[in-house]
């Protein structure tokens, strides 16, 4: 018997050129390999149609996201209101196939009574109201801060209202599972690890030649982390420090120029980024938010040497034993000084293999997802 599945994606999940695309795209690949007939529905706002997706999906449809003032609502969060589509609703009502909603962003149909008896699975990418509250703390822009705080307030009410309407919720982290259980009293939630392009540890033994921070540098939180590292951690350490990622600001570049040990690599290709991750002696990745899962950290753990993080990056996470954890600038300095000339060993690779490879196994996780979708019994 053929298994058909609608997947509603908050964005076009290809090309896979930043962390947010990993789970979206590699889930398609794994489900396709498991024999699932995928009917993909994408909200498009700049990436355009991608023929690559047709290799993994029985059908692919695109819907314009209502960006700017067209997407604002007094009642719904912007990330949800801008993705409401009557065309999408009509297409989903043409059959009775189960529906996987990728993110709170795509969950507006859960408020529609016509889907009340439909099998709907909500993939939770973050506890969004907490994420937006933390974005507000990371920006210096008054306009952005007000927007993030307003969105956070709407999201808290919205997430509480729709939390019990999905058949089941699949969170990317155990921490997000516990948050939904304690804050919203949700019972129909379980952890499903993210899908990744790598299933085996490829970290190299030995010593690398620099420290690396990487991420989307146009995101306020990432810029804040990079500048903090330049000014508070690498200000006195005689170690070469590289900040690499998408669209760095002039403010960040100036901070690196003032430093005697830092440089910025703007908009590296995917191959260049992976080459830097593998060659670095230390991947240093503090975070200023503690929701969801840090895909750039998983990339570094699968492909890099020593990883240094703060508590927020690995809070309540089973991957923390594979990381060196600092609590402030001074402890980060001490850890970097200890690790900079310390070879990365086979014992550390073995530890990562034991911690990461069983959890982030795309084939196994696709089977678990299929069980959730096509069987009533759900184990958490």
SULWOJO-V985896 format. One record per backbone hydrogen bond with DSSP energy under -1.0 kcal/mol. CO is the residue of the C=O (numbers start at 1). NH is the residue of the N-H. Records with the same first field share a line. If there is no record, write none. Layout:
CO=NH ; NH
//
This chain:
3=37
5=39
6=100
7=41
8=102
9=43
15=17
18=21
19=22
21=25
22=26
23=27
24=28
25=29
26=30
27=31
28=32
29=33
30=34
31=36
32=35
37=5
38=58 ; 59
39=7
40=61
41=9
42=63
44=65
50=53
51=54
52=55
53=56 ; 57
59=40
61=42
63=44
65=67
68=71
69=72
77=80 ; 81
78=82
80=83
81=84
82=66
85=89
86=90
87=91
88=92
89=93
98=6
99=121
100=8
101=103 ; 123
103=106
104=107
107=110
108=111
109=112
112=115
113=116
115=118
119=99
120=167 ; 168
121=101
122=170
123=103
124=172
126=128
127=131
128=132
129=133
130=134
131=135
132=136
133=137
141=145
142=146
143=147
144=148
145=149
146=150
147=151
148=152
149=153
150=154
151=155
152=156
153=157
154=158
155=159
156=160
157=161
158=162
159=163
162=165
168=122
169=190
170=124
171=192
173=177
174=178
175=179
176=180
177=181
178=182
179=183
180=184 ; 186
187=189
188=169
190=171
206=344
210=281 ; 282
211=242
212=284
213=244
215=217
216=219
219=223
220=224
221=225
222=226
223=227
224=228
225=229
226=230
227=231
228=232
229=233 ; 234
237=239
240=211
241=263
242=213
243=265
244=215
245=267
249=253
250=254
251=255
252=256
253=257
254=258
261=241
263=243
265=245
269=273
270=274
271=275
272=276
273=277
274=278
275=279
276=280
279=209
281=306
282=212
283=308
293=295
294=298
295=299
296=300
297=301
298=302
299=303
300=304
302=202
306=283
307=324
308=285
309=326
311=314
314=317
317=320
319=322
320=323
324=309
328=332
329=333
330=334
331=335
332=336
333=337
334=338
335=339
336=340
339=342
344=206
345=349
346=350
347=351
348=352
349=353
350=354
351=355
352=356
356=360
361=365
362=366
363=367
364=368
365=369
366=370
367=371
368=372
369=373
370=374
371=375
//
